[in-house]
């Protein structure tokens, strides 16, 4: 088969890869994308999108539990996780088809198969039948993503010990479920399975759940989870695991130093993800990895090898879809000659879609104080917001951390209703270098949840109106 030549060749069709391919094509480059699985990557197929569909089902169950308070009398209703999973797959498949449409619209060639770098500007693509072809390009972008990690004594077997994909498509609803790791993935699955009647135990080695978030936000979620019957064990170290025919026995050392055993029909290993750097020809191409195993890149996503770039999870944390997409765009803009192309890594929003939701951008209060920044903190609770009261969602708050001298918004944290939508105002504000005064003087419509942002800004200045 004759060698195919392109201007830009992307390996990986996830949020970083497919967005980079679209941007390259829009800028006039002949573009191809190599993907051995479905377009959309983990995010559209097994991560961001289908998990949010399941979380919507969980939210509906919670709302129905309070229907009487809203004047709605319900009879008995049945929970069907299988139907929720079916719907989540339909949502995912619809969006994946949309990526195929975008590729056709932008005249991007999809090369199904596994890509391996085979020399300067060259890649070997092997399809599912084992047929190989060589593809060349002036610019090659590696966007191969990441995969779940496991532990030496708790290997993911996809039967009793699950990864996040297994938890997405269970054959049946487990009666008992232990989740190792209480980051975003662990907390989201705890939310889903608890809503569908599973007895959930959430185990976290750090001293709190969602350890990357503001400490006060973590406390709100933990209190909510305990109230819903989720067992939360923090400061707990997993020491051993024994898998049997009927489940898994976990032995942990608690925060008090006591040994405790937990029995669970299924266990989810949610301790993090690792980059997909194996078997893609990095060694042959001479590409260097960081000490954490990610592909090393500069601010314009260039590796140490000319003409080869890396974006998304494989290029390092945070492992977030929106970060990968923005890196894909920045990478192509750099290829196109924009000297200012790059990412502001200090302004990447974090979102956890459990209930209550958590979202943040910038420094936590703890981090700001550790860095010696002279700050003032403003907090506005949802219990004082009219729209939150009408919705019956009053757990949580909006918090703004401002630097006193110039009123710079150092960090913003929201826990509560629609936090993941509201955080965008802070991301834009920080991008435009807005002060808290500018935030509070921007008129927020009434009655809305967004009013809490203006009130939190006022609180950070010491003169909140409604608390």
C-alpha positions, 0 to 999 in steps of 0.5 A: 500500500502506498504511503499516505502523507499528511500535514498533521497526524494525530494519534488518539481520538479522545478530547485532546486528539479529535479537537486538535484534528478539527482545529488543524483542518480548520487552519488548512492542514491536511489532517488524519487521526489514528484511533484503534477504538471508538472516536471520542476516547474514554471521555465520550465512551466510558467517562465524562459523558456516560457517567454524567448520564448515570448521575442524572438518574441518581439525582432524579432518584434523590428528587423523587425522595423529596417529592412529597415536600413539593406537593407531589404524592408518589406511589411505590417506584422501582429502581432499574440500574440496567435501564439507567445504564442503557440510557447512558450508553445511548447518550454516549453513542449519539455523541460518538456519532457526532465526532464522526460527522465532524470529521467528515465535515472537516475532511479529516481522515480517520485511520482505524488501528493502532499507531506506532511511531516508526521514525522521523515524521512516520507512523505505522498503523496496524488495523484489527486484521493485522494489516499495516500501513505507513503514514507520514506527516510533518507534525505528529500529535500524540494524544493516547490518553490514560487508563485506570491504575490498580494496586499490586495486591488489588489487581483489576480482574473486571469481575470482583475488582472493577475499574471505572469502565466495569462500574459503568456497565454492571451486569447486576446491581451489587448489594455491597460495594467498596470504593478505593479512592475518594477523588472525583471518580470514587465520589461520583460512583458512590453517589450513583450506586448509593442512589440505586440501593447499594450499600457503599463504603468509600475508602480514602487514604487522605484525611478527607474525601476529595482531597484536592478540593477546598477542605470546607467543600470536602466536609460538606460532601462527606456530611451529605454522604454520611446522611445518605448512608454511605460509609466514609472511611478517611485516613484509611490505608488498604493493607491487603485484599483477598478475592473469593467466589462471593466477593472481596475481603479488604483489610484496612488500617483506620485513622486510629491505627485499628485493623478493620475488615470490609466485605464487599461483593464488588470493589472499584479501584479508583486510585487514579489513572496512568498515561498510555505510553506503552507500545506507541513507539516513543522509545524508537522516536527518542521521546523523553518521559517525565519522572512520573511517566508522562510525555515531557512537553514545553508550554506549546506541547512540543516534545524533545523531538522536533515535529512531535507533540503531546496533549491531554492525559498522556502529557501530564496532569490534571487529567481532565477532558477540557484541559486536553481539548485546550491543549489540542487547540494550543498545540495546533495554534503553535504549529501554525506559528502563534508565539502566544499559544499555550495554556494557563494551568493556574486557571483550569476548573475542577469539577466533581458531579456528585450531589452536592456538586463541587467545582473550583478554580485557583488556589484553595484557602489552605494553599493560599495561606501556605504560600504566604498570600495576604488573603481575605475569604468571603463565603455565602451559604446556599441557605441564604439564596432564594433560588436554592431555597425554592429548589430545596438545595441548601447544602453548601456555599460559594467561597471566594479567596481574594488577595487583599492589596489588588483584590485579585481572585486567588481562588473560587470554590463552590459546593452545592447546586449546579456548581459545575456550571457556576464556576465558569463565571470565575474562570472567565473572571480570572482570565480577564483579571477581574477583581472581586469589586468588578464581580459584585458590581456586575448585575446578577439576575434575581432570583438565581443561583448566580447571585451567590457569586456576587454575594460571595464577592461582597463577603470577601470585601467584608460587606455582604448584603444578605448574611 
